[in-house]
Amino acid sequence: MVDITELQKKGFGSHGGLQHTVSDSDIHPIGKRVLVYKMRFGDIKTKGGLILLDDDGKEQGIHPRWGRVYAVGAKQEDV
């Protein structure tokens, strides 16, 4: 078994895929897509004490997730 730190030194990410560095002008979302970074998953407690539950994968639907919008596609109207 290969140590993950050895792979990271060779440019591989923690998931085993190659890491690439891109500049800000290299990535543009297409159509209605939204590019988001710093996504946070899991339960969130607001300043007011409300607890927003994470998506449990059941039929009740998807609960809010939080992240920062980096770029919005030209056809996106909801963000």
N, C-alpha and C positions, 0 to 999 in steps of 0.2 A: 504494500500500500504506500502511495506517495504522500508525503507530508504537504498539507495545503500551503504552508508558508514557502516551501520550495517552488510550488507552482506559481504562487503570486510573484515571486522574484523573477520568474520567466515571463511574466505578463499575463498570466491566467487569473481570472476572478475566482471568488470563493465557490461559485457554482461550476467551475471547470472551463467556462468559456473564455475566449480571448478578450482582454480589455482593450478598448481603443479610446484615444483622446481625440475629441472633435472640437472645433471652434464654434462659437455662437451662431455663425452664419451657415453652418453645415446642415442644420436640422430644421425642417419646416413641416408642420403637420399638414396633411392632405385633407381636403374637403371639410367634413364636420369633426375631424379629430382634434383632440386637445392634448398638448404635451404638458405633463405634470411631473414635478420632482418633489422630493422630501415628503413622500406619501406616508401617512401614519395610519396604521390599522389597529384594531383593538378598541376596547371601551374608552370613552373620553368623559372626563368630568369637567363641566363648565365652571366658570367662576361663581355662578349662582347656585351651584350644587347639583345641577341636573346631570344624570348619567346617561350618555348616549351609547347604546349597546352596539357592538360590532355585528356585522352580518353573520347570521348563524346558518346561512345556506338553506333555510326552509322557505316555505311558500309565502311567508309574511313580507318578503321582499328584501331589498338591499338597504341597509342602514347607511347613514352618512359616513363618508371617509374624508379625511382632511389632507390637503396638500397645497403646494404652490403652483400656480399656473405659469408655465414658461412661455408658451406660445399657443395661439388659437388658429385653427384652419379658417380659410376664407369663407366657407359655407356654414360655420358654426354660429348659431343665433342664441343659444341658451346660456352662454357663459358671460 
